[in-house]
């Protein structure tokens, strides 16, 4: 009888400790997100953010711009990135800083090729109308994210954020109408450019699962 009572008390004690321990461990939350700025123009930017502990989360997101022509410009971009985020108050609440790594595949016309002037890659290269030129390649990006999340309902938040950093691009410079490369000295090799730019940002509408 004493043994039975002892085991009952032991079991009750272990169960109570286990329940209290579970209560002390924060429930890890997950949010699904969509960028409200890009959706109206047919560009998808969606992600999922998962809590790691009280102040840290991990977010993975995709950016898909399928436009073969947008206002007369090539704008096909397919990007995938991962954010590690640290919240100063608690996860999904107020200000945070993060580190981001992303990669992209693109067929686009860089902003400095939107004009109506002429372009010559080198002094010995043919002269082209600059608006007829575009770039086809891929990028690797590494940067820092700063943002702010605000709760607007029981399961809904808004995530305001921007990411900037180094953008290393590898591409071929092509002509829209002629089967030639404007970067004539590269032949089958990739051209390369390195820039410091803002490359992610917007307002994510987030829903807690």
Residue pairs with C-beta under 8 A, 6 or more apart in sequence:
26 51
26 53
26 54
26 91
28 50
28 51
28 52
29 50
29 51
29 91
29 92
29 208
29 209
30 48
30 49
30 50
30 51
30 208
30 209
31 48
31 49
31 92
31 157
31 206
31 207
31 208
31 209
32 46
32 47
32 48
32 206
32 207
32 209
33 46
33 47
33 48
33 49
33 59
33 61
33 159
33 204
33 205
33 206
33 207
34 44
34 45
34 46
34 204
34 205
35 45
35 46
35 202
35 203
35 204
35 205
36 202
36 203
36 204
36 205
37 202
37 203
38 44
38 45
38 63
38 65
38 202
39 45
41 70
42 66
42 67
43 63
43 64
43 65
43 66
43 67
44 62
44 63
44 64
45 61
45 62
45 63
45 64
45 202
45 204
46 61
46 62
47 59
47 60
47 61
47 62
47 204
48 59
48 60
48 61
49 57
49 58
49 59
49 83
49 85
49 92
49 159
49 206
50 57
50 58
50 59
51 57
51 91
51 92
52 58
52 91
53 91
54 90
54 91
55 86
55 87
55 88
55 89
55 90
55 91
56 84
56 85
56 86
56 87
56 91
57 84
57 85
57 87
57 91
57 92
58 82
58 83
58 84
58 85
59 82
59 83
59 85
59 98
60 80
60 81
60 82
60 83
61 80
61 81
61 83
62 78
62 79
62 80
63 77
63 78
63 79
63 80
63 81
63 104
63 200
64 77
64 78
64 79
65 75
65 76
65 77
65 78
66 76
67 74
67 75
67 76
68 74
68 76
68 107
69 75
73 108
73 109
73 114
74 107
74 108
74 109
74 134
74 176
75 108
75 109
76 106
76 107
76 108
77 104
77 105
77 106
77 108
78 104
78 105
78 106
79 102
79 103
79 104
79 105
80 102
80 103
80 104
81 100
81 101
81 102
81 103
81 141
81 163
81 200
82 100
82 101
82 102
83 98
83 99
83 100
83 145
83 163
84 98
84 99
84 100
85 96
85 97
85 98
85 145
85 147
86 96
86 97
86 98
87 93
87 94
87 95
87 96
87 149
88 94
88 95
88 96
88 97
89 95
92 149
92 151
92 157
92 206
92 208
93 149
93 151
94 148
94 149
94 150
95 146
95 147
95 148
96 145
96 146
96 147
96 148
96 149
97 144
97 145
97 146
98 144
98 145
98 146
98 147
98 163
99 143
99 144
99 145
100 141
100 142
100 143
100 144
100 145
100 163
100 165
100 200
101 141
101 142
102 139
102 140
102 141
102 142
102 143
102 163
102 199
102 200
103 138
103 139
103 140
103 141
104 138
104 139
104 141
105 137
105 138
106 135
106 136
106 137
106 138
106 139
106 171
107 134
107 135
107 136
108 134
108 135
109 131
109 133
109 134
109 135
110 134
110 135
113 119
113 130
113 131
113 133
113 134
113 135
114 131
115 130
115 131
116 129
116 130
116 131
117 129
117 130
118 127
118 128
118 129
118 130
119 127
119 128
119 129
119 130
119 133
119 182
120 126
120 127
120 128
121 173
121 182
121 183
121 184
121 185
122 184
122 185
125 182
125 184
126 180
126 182
126 184
128 175
128 182
132 175
132 176
132 177
132 178
133 173
133 174
133 175
133 176
133 182
134 173
134 174
134 175
134 176
135 169
135 171
135 172
135 173
135 174
135 191
136 171
136 172
136 174
137 169
137 170
137 171
137 172
137 190
137 191
138 169
138 170
138 171
139 167
139 168
139 169
139 170
140 167
140 168
141 165
141 166
141 167
141 168
141 199
142 165
142 166
143 163
143 164
143 165
143 166
143 199
143 200
144 163
144 164
144 165
145 161
145 162
145 163
145 200
146 161
146 162
147 159
147 160
147 161
147 162
148 159
148 160
148 161
149 157
149 158
149 159
149 160
149 206
150 157
150 158
150 160
151 157
152 158
155 207
155 208
156 205
156 206
156 207
156 208
157 206
157 208
158 203
158 204
158 205
158 206
159 203
159 204
159 205
159 206
160 202
160 203
161 200
161 201
161 202
161 204
162 198
162 200
162 201
163 198
163 199
163 200
163 201
164 196
164 197
164 198
164 199
165 196
165 197
165 199
166 194
166 195
166 196
167 194
167 195
167 196
167 197
167 199
168 192
168 193
168 194
169 192
169 193
169 194
169 195
170 190
170 191
170 192
171 190
171 191
171 192
171 193
172 181
172 183
172 186
172 190
172 191
173 181
173 182
173 183
173 186
173 191
174 180
174 181
174 182
175 181
175 182
181 187
183 191
